[in-house]
């Protein structure tokens, strides 16, 4: 099958196929005499595996590390369980960080004291890093009403 047929069978765009080839996720298909790529059923299975793993949250780098062992038949159930356990632990950690971020956002929202119709300057709204790991910031003293200068 050519690249269009292959992409259609895998429900991706031809650009996605080319990107995966460029990144080394899938092997470049051999060219036919007319210059068209020639894909087979094994290529479809590989690309479907890649897309399925991505849907489960695996990065292309993680998938790329798995593929050679999978192709060699050296990726067993214990390996799958380990990969899935690691991914679940990453998700648990991400959820923990998101909960912290949500609390920080709620705290920042609760500290808003400026009037909605007044502009806020960057000096008033500078937040400090909370260390949540999610790039979150807490503005405990931010968003306060500007202090009028004495004349």
Protein Blocks (a to p, Z undefined) as FASTA:
>chain_A
ZZklmmmmnopafklmmmmmmnomaccddddfkopacddfklmmmmmmmmmmmmnopafk
lmmmmmmmmmnopacfklmmmmmmmmmmmmmmmmmmmmmmmmmmmmmmmmpmbdfkbccd
fklmpccdehlonopacdfkgoiacddddZZ
